[in-house]
Amino acid sequence: MQATIEKVSALERRLNVSLPVQEIDGEVQSRLMRLARNIRMHGFRPGKVPFRLVQQQYGGQVRREVLGDALQKTFGEAVKQQNLRVAGYPRFEAKPTEANDNFEFSATFEVYPEIQLAALDNVVIERPTVVLGNDEVDKTVEVLRKQRVTYQAVERGAQTGDRITLDYRGTQAGQEFDGGSGTDHIAVLGEGRMLGDFEKQVVGLRAGESRAFELTFPEDYHGKDLAGKNGHFEVTLKQVEEPVLPEVNAEFARRLGISDGDLTKMRVDIRANLEREIRRRVQVRVKDQAMKALLDNAELELPKSLVELEIERLQAGMRKDLAGRGLKAEEVPMPRDALEPEARRRVTLGLIVAEVVRQNGLQAKPEQLKAVIEDYAQSYERPEEVVRWYYQSADRLREVESLVLEDNVVQWVLSRVKAEDKPADFDQLMGNVK
């Protein structure tokens, strides 16, 4: 058996293998003989099937298995001997040869690139800082009240914030269009789920009143056949309901998990949750900047095979998401070119992070996993059950390990850059500003 490796390009390698026919034939015969001792075939007792029949029925399959095993073994030994780190999967091909005394194959594959990371001394990372006071707790209480809003029917005209029930029929150039009609449609005025010009015509109507009006669809309307065109609508308002926010009392506190309804305990609990959420959002902001610093200050060539695998993963994720929404993935285009930039970014960042971890011994430690899981569990009513839930699954633990690894890399980056605290607005950090 002979094997040589040639360099095709910066990352691509080709392993050329020559296998003596006698070795292959000998192994094939050996496997067929073992198979013949146990094979069952109609008309023959076990172990009494003629070797000629075994060879005739299974010879091709066994030969392919022997060739595959020999090539895989040779490939593994060759890359180990050359100390190569294989990226993706090798592509095996049979090579034509005039001689009958050898089988010749090649395995083309890529290796992981060398990563050059520049110094990070001149990089500045801003760490948001937020002062958490009673005002922020009050704002959060209001958010929680709005999340628990109920509605009651009113006889006045509809206004922003009301929940309405209506029938509508839309036409364009006298013809109905897909999605242009509805019965008992429910919407909250002001949430932006209907066209602004449509809502304006509904405001002021009382239950039982109807109105016909014209409107122009926006140029960026999702229905391209209607974008920029005029439409005619007829609507009948069937019900108007105004929002009713719950009072901040003992019952409200109990609905938030405070068993005895103590409002002081409720505010303490809200503050603790806010502190955790602020800490998490700050970590996300810092992490995004740290990862960008790594991307901007590293040089490497990407293995094409890893990019292709990542594109396939992105497509699989999109198909799963569409299926979860009840849509048929085959009806939604997933152009490779549109996904390639994100795939390249993910592969690049993954390679850099893995190299930083490997070079600096930043692997996740058990105590780090435990700390992250316990911190996350504190936002639940029964933290101990959440902790057990994580430790019952290797997949869930791997997800936490991935987060810890990223946190370790972020801390490594922060130790090498200029980190500056910068005051941030609470509402902006929490995403409360529209």
TILOBA-466348 format. One line per field, with one value per residue (C-alpha): residue number from 1; x, y, z. Coordinates in steps of 0.1 Angstrom, whole numbers, plus 5000, padded with zeros to 4 digits. Layout:
<atoms>
n [NUM; ...] $
u [X; ...] $
v [Y; ...] $
w [Z; ...] $
</atoms>
This chain:
<atoms>
n [1; 2; 3; 4; 5; 6; 7; 8; 9; 10; 11; 12; 13; 14; 15; 16; 17; 18; 19; 20; 21; 22; 23; 24; 25; 26; 27; 28; 29; 30; 31; 32; 33; 34; 35; 36; 37; 38; 39; 40; 41; 42; 43; 44; 45; 46; 47; 48; 49; 50; 51; 52; 53; 54; 55; 56; 57; 58; 59; 60; 61; 62; 63; 64; 65; 66; 67; 68; 69; 70; 71; 72; 73; 74; 75; 76; 77; 78; 79; 80; 81; 82; 83; 84; 85; 86; 87; 88; 89; 90; 91; 92; 93; 94; 95; 96; 97; 98; 99; 100; 101; 102; 103; 104; 105; 106; 107; 108; 109; 110; 111; 112; 113; 114; 115; 116; 117; 118; 119; 120; 121; 122; 123; 124; 125; 126; 127; 128; 129; 130; 131; 132; 133; 134; 135; 136; 137; 138; 139; 140; 141; 142; 143; 144; 145; 146; 147; 148; 149; 150; 151; 152; 153; 154; 155; 156; 157; 158; 159; 160; 161; 162; 163; 164; 165; 166; 167; 168; 169; 170; 171; 172; 173; 174; 175; 176; 177; 178; 179; 180; 181; 182; 183; 184; 185; 186; 187; 188; 189; 190; 191; 192; 193; 194; 195; 196; 197; 198; 199; 200; 201; 202; 203; 204; 205; 206; 207; 208; 209; 210; 211; 212; 213; 214; 215; 216; 217; 218; 219; 220; 221; 222; 223; 224; 225; 226; 227; 228; 229; 230; 231; 232; 233; 234; 235; 236; 237; 238; 239; 240; 241; 242; 243; 244; 245; 246; 247; 248; 249; 250; 251; 252; 253; 254; 255; 256; 257; 258; 259; 260; 261; 262; 263; 264; 265; 266; 267; 268; 269; 270; 271; 272; 273; 274; 275; 276; 277; 278; 279; 280; 281; 282; 283; 284; 285; 286; 287; 288; 289; 290; 291; 292; 293; 294; 295; 296; 297; 298; 299; 300; 301; 302; 303; 304; 305; 306; 307; 308; 309; 310; 311; 312; 313; 314; 315; 316; 317; 318; 319; 320; 321; 322; 323; 324; 325; 326; 327; 328; 329; 330; 331; 332; 333; 334; 335; 336; 337; 338; 339; 340; 341; 342; 343; 344; 345; 346; 347; 348; 349; 350; 351; 352; 353; 354; 355; 356; 357; 358; 359; 360; 361; 362; 363; 364; 365; 366; 367; 368; 369; 370; 371; 372; 373; 374; 375; 376; 377; 378; 379; 380; 381; 382; 383; 384; 385; 386; 387; 388; 389; 390; 391; 392; 393; 394; 395; 396; 397; 398; 399; 400; 401; 402; 403; 404; 405; 406; 407; 408; 409; 410; 411; 412; 413; 414; 415; 416; 417; 418; 419; 420; 421; 422; 423; 424; 425; 426; 427; 428; 429; 430; 431; 432; 433; 434] $
u [5000; 5014; 5000; 5013; 4998; 5001; 4993; 4966; 4961; 4966; 4940; 4933; 4952; 4950; 4958; 4968; 4965; 4977; 4964; 4978; 4950; 4963; 4958; 4923; 4914; 4927; 4907; 4876; 4880; 4885; 4854; 4833; 4845; 4834; 4801; 4796; 4798; 4767; 4747; 4712; 4699; 4667; 4673; 4705; 4712; 4732; 4769; 4762; 4756; 4781; 4809; 4803; 4767; 4779; 4806; 4781; 4755; 4777; 4811; 4805; 4792; 4821; 4847; 4833; 4834; 4870; 4881; 4862; 4877; 4912; 4909; 4895; 4923; 4950; 4934; 4934; 4969; 4982; 4966; 4978; 5013; 5013; 4996; 4969; 4936; 4909; 4881; 4848; 4846; 4871; 4860; 4870; 4875; 4887; 4916; 4917; 4948; 4961; 4978; 4957; 4979; 4968; 4937; 4944; 4922; 4925; 4909; 4907; 4901; 4907; 4927; 4920; 4938; 4965; 4949; 4968; 4953; 4965; 4971; 4939; 4956; 4939; 4904; 4879; 4848; 4821; 4803; 4768; 4761; 4726; 4714; 4685; 4661; 4625; 4615; 4627; 4608; 4577; 4581; 4584; 4553; 4534; 4548; 4536; 4502; 4499; 4509; 4479; 4454; 4417; 4390; 4354; 4329; 4320; 4294; 4315; 4335; 4367; 4400; 4437; 4443; 4408; 4403; 4379; 4361; 4351; 4342; 4359; 4360; 4386; 4388; 4413; 4401; 4367; 4382; 4387; 4423; 4439; 4437; 4415; 4384; 4378; 4350; 4352; 4387; 4401; 4428; 4441; 4441; 4476; 4496; 4504; 4490; 4468; 4477; 4478; 4453; 4430; 4430; 4423; 4391; 4380; 4388; 4355; 4332; 4308; 4297; 4272; 4284; 4299; 4321; 4334; 4367; 4396; 4433; 4466; 4488; 4523; 4551; 4568; 4535; 4542; 4517; 4537; 4506; 4490; 4521; 4515; 4479; 4446; 4421; 4385; 4373; 4340; 4341; 4315; 4325; 4309; 4324; 4346; 4364; 4385; 4416; 4413; 4446; 4447; 4452; 4485; 4472; 4477; 4460; 4483; 4513; 4500; 4496; 4533; 4543; 4543; 4522; 4512; 4505; 4531; 4537; 4570; 4582; 4569; 4590; 4621; 4615; 4610; 4642; 4662; 4648; 4657; 4692; 4696; 4682; 4703; 4734; 4724; 4719; 4751; 4769; 4753; 4764; 4799; 4801; 4790; 4818; 4843; 4834; 4836; 4870; 4881; 4866; 4882; 4916; 4921; 4934; 4925; 4914; 4881; 4877; 4851; 4837; 4830; 4811; 4790; 4782; 4771; 4749; 4732; 4727; 4712; 4689; 4679; 4671; 4650; 4631; 4624; 4613; 4589; 4575; 4569; 4548; 4528; 4544; 4559; 4596; 4598; 4576; 4600; 4633; 4665; 4691; 4727; 4741; 4719; 4730; 4767; 4777; 4762; 4777; 4811; 4808; 4798; 4825; 4851; 4841; 4838; 4874; 4888; 4870; 4881; 4917; 4916; 4902; 4928; 4958; 4948; 4932; 4898; 4877; 4845; 4850; 4822; 4819; 4813; 4785; 4769; 4771; 4754; 4727; 4719; 4718; 4694; 4672; 4667; 4642; 4618; 4595; 4612; 4649; 4660; 4637; 4653; 4688; 4679; 4663; 4696; 4717; 4694; 4704; 4738; 4726; 4714; 4747; 4765; 4745; 4755; 4791; 4791; 4779; 4806; 4832; 4821; 4821; 4856; 4867; 4850; 4869; 4901; 4894; 4885; 4918; 4936; 4914; 4905; 4872; 4852; 4820; 4794; 4762; 4732; 4695; 4674; 4646; 4669; 4689; 4657; 4642; 4613; 4618; 4600] $
v [5000; 5034; 5068; 5103; 5137; 5167; 5203; 5215; 5251; 5270; 5248; 5219; 5187; 5155; 5120; 5095; 5059; 5027; 4994; 4961; 4940; 4908; 4924; 4935; 4901; 4883; 4904; 4900; 4862; 4862; 4882; 4861; 4829; 4843; 4853; 4819; 4803; 4821; 4831; 4818; 4811; 4794; 4757; 4754; 4747; 4775; 4772; 4749; 4775; 4769; 4795; 4802; 4814; 4835; 4851; 4857; 4874; 4893; 4896; 4931; 4945; 4930; 4943; 4979; 4976; 4964; 4992; 5017; 5005; 5004; 5039; 5053; 5036; 5049; 5084; 5084; 5072; 5097; 5128; 5117; 5112; 5146; 5162; 5177; 5190; 5180; 5205; 5192; 5158; 5143; 5136; 5101; 5092; 5061; 5068; 5050; 5028; 5006; 4981; 4953; 4948; 4980; 4999; 5037; 5062; 5098; 5117; 5155; 5175; 5208; 5216; 5242; 5275; 5292; 5321; 5354; 5375; 5411; 5429; 5444; 5472; 5500; 5485; 5503; 5484; 5504; 5488; 5502; 5512; 5518; 5532; 5512; 5531; 5533; 5549; 5519; 5496; 5517; 5516; 5478; 5475; 5495; 5471; 5441; 5458; 5462; 5426; 5416; 5440; 5430; 5446; 5456; 5467; 5504; 5523; 5552; 5556; 5536; 5553; 5544; 5515; 5500; 5465; 5463; 5435; 5442; 5428; 5442; 5438; 5452; 5455; 5468; 5480; 5464; 5429; 5413; 5403; 5377; 5387; 5417; 5404; 5392; 5384; 5390; 5403; 5414; 5441; 5467; 5502; 5517; 5484; 5488; 5455; 5473; 5500; 5534; 5549; 5520; 5526; 5563; 5555; 5531; 5556; 5572; 5545; 5530; 5493; 5487; 5515; 5510; 5531; 5529; 5546; 5547; 5543; 5540; 5510; 5519; 5515; 5489; 5469; 5432; 5424; 5435; 5434; 5461; 5482; 5519; 5512; 5525; 5502; 5504; 5492; 5486; 5480; 5473; 5477; 5450; 5457; 5483; 5474; 5496; 5484; 5479; 5476; 5456; 5475; 5471; 5453; 5420; 5400; 5415; 5406; 5370; 5368; 5377; 5347; 5365; 5339; 5362; 5392; 5415; 5445; 5452; 5417; 5421; 5452; 5435; 5406; 5429; 5448; 5415; 5404; 5437; 5435; 5401; 5413; 5444; 5423; 5399; 5428; 5444; 5411; 5408; 5443; 5437; 5403; 5417; 5442; 5417; 5393; 5421; 5430; 5394; 5395; 5428; 5419; 5384; 5371; 5337; 5318; 5300; 5263; 5262; 5229; 5245; 5274; 5250; 5230; 5262; 5272; 5238; 5243; 5278; 5263; 5235; 5260; 5281; 5250; 5240; 5275; 5276; 5242; 5254; 5282; 5258; 5269; 5246; 5251; 5240; 5270; 5296; 5303; 5298; 5312; 5301; 5335; 5353; 5330; 5329; 5361; 5350; 5316; 5330; 5352; 5323; 5301; 5328; 5336; 5300; 5293; 5323; 5315; 5279; 5289; 5315; 5288; 5262; 5285; 5300; 5271; 5288; 5255; 5257; 5244; 5225; 5253; 5278; 5257; 5254; 5291; 5300; 5274; 5285; 5322; 5315; 5293; 5322; 5338; 5308; 5300; 5266; 5272; 5237; 5220; 5241; 5231; 5195; 5199; 5211; 5184; 5157; 5164; 5163; 5185; 5212; 5211; 5215; 5246; 5261; 5250; 5269; 5301; 5297; 5293; 5325; 5343; 5331; 5344; 5378; 5381; 5373; 5400; 5425; 5419; 5431; 5460; 5494; 5488; 5519; 5523; 5544; 5556; 5541; 5549; 5522; 5522; 5520; 5491; 5472; 5479; 5500; 5528; 5525] $
w [5000; 4990; 4999; 4991; 4999; 4975; 4981; 4956; 4970; 5003; 5021; 4997; 4998; 4978; 4991; 4964; 4974; 4956; 4969; 4957; 4941; 4959; 4993; 4984; 4969; 4999; 5023; 5001; 5001; 5039; 5046; 5021; 5039; 5073; 5058; 5043; 5077; 5089; 5059; 5054; 5020; 5009; 5001; 5022; 5058; 5077; 5069; 5039; 5012; 4983; 4984; 4947; 4955; 4984; 4961; 4934; 4956; 4980; 4962; 4948; 4981; 5001; 4977; 4980; 5018; 5017; 4994; 5015; 5048; 5033; 5020; 5052; 5072; 5048; 5049; 5087; 5090; 5064; 5080; 5114; 5102; 5085; 5115; 5094; 5107; 5082; 5076; 5063; 5046; 5021; 4985; 4974; 4937; 4919; 4895; 4861; 4857; 4829; 4852; 4868; 4898; 4918; 4927; 4928; 4946; 4956; 4985; 4981; 5013; 5030; 5061; 5088; 5081; 5101; 5119; 5124; 5151; 5153; 5186; 5201; 5221; 5200; 5201; 5223; 5237; 5254; 5283; 5289; 5325; 5338; 5371; 5383; 5406; 5416; 5383; 5364; 5386; 5381; 5343; 5345; 5366; 5339; 5312; 5333; 5336; 5299; 5293; 5314; 5298; 5295; 5273; 5279; 5254; 5250; 5230; 5220; 5188; 5184; 5193; 5195; 5220; 5216; 5204; 5175; 5157; 5121; 5087; 5057; 5019; 4996; 4959; 4934; 4900; 4909; 4916; 4950; 4959; 4981; 5018; 5010; 5028; 5064; 5088; 5126; 5122; 5156; 5159; 5184; 5169; 5170; 5171; 5134; 5122; 5097; 5072; 5088; 5063; 5069; 5107; 5102; 5085; 5113; 5142; 5153; 5141; 5166; 5168; 5140; 5118; 5083; 5060; 5025; 5015; 4991; 5000; 4983; 4991; 5001; 4975; 4998; 5004; 5008; 4981; 4950; 4928; 4950; 4959; 4949; 4936; 4948; 4966; 4977; 5011; 5028; 5065; 5092; 5128; 5150; 5184; 5202; 5234; 5255; 5274; 5312; 5331; 5363; 5395; 5413; 5444; 5462; 5435; 5408; 5430; 5433; 5395; 5393; 5416; 5450; 5469; 5498; 5476; 5493; 5471; 5486; 5479; 5444; 5438; 5452; 5429; 5399; 5408; 5410; 5376; 5361; 5374; 5358; 5326; 5325; 5332; 5304; 5279; 5288; 5283; 5249; 5239; 5251; 5235; 5201; 5202; 5213; 5185; 5160; 5173; 5166; 5132; 5123; 5135; 5122; 5088; 5076; 5045; 5048; 5039; 5012; 5026; 5060; 5043; 5023; 5054; 5072; 5043; 5045; 5083; 5077; 5050; 5074; 5101; 5078; 5067; 5103; 5111; 5081; 5090; 5126; 5111; 5090; 5057; 5030; 5028; 4991; 4982; 4998; 4979; 4998; 4975; 4983; 4974; 4999; 5028; 5019; 5037; 5070; 5066; 5060; 5090; 5112; 5100; 5104; 5139; 5149; 5137; 5155; 5187; 5186; 5181; 5209; 5232; 5221; 5224; 5258; 5276; 5278; 5280; 5301; 5337; 5356; 5381; 5353; 5339; 5373; 5379; 5346; 5350; 5386; 5376; 5347; 5369; 5394; 5371; 5375; 5403; 5410; 5403; 5416; 5389; 5362; 5373; 5373; 5338; 5324; 5340; 5327; 5291; 5275; 5246; 5270; 5288; 5255; 5248; 5282; 5275; 5243; 5261; 5287; 5261; 5244; 5278; 5284; 5250; 5257; 5290; 5272; 5246; 5274; 5290; 5258; 5247; 5261; 5279; 5288; 5308; 5291; 5307; 5288; 5288; 5306; 5280; 5251; 5267; 5275; 5241; 5254; 5230; 5197] $
</atoms>
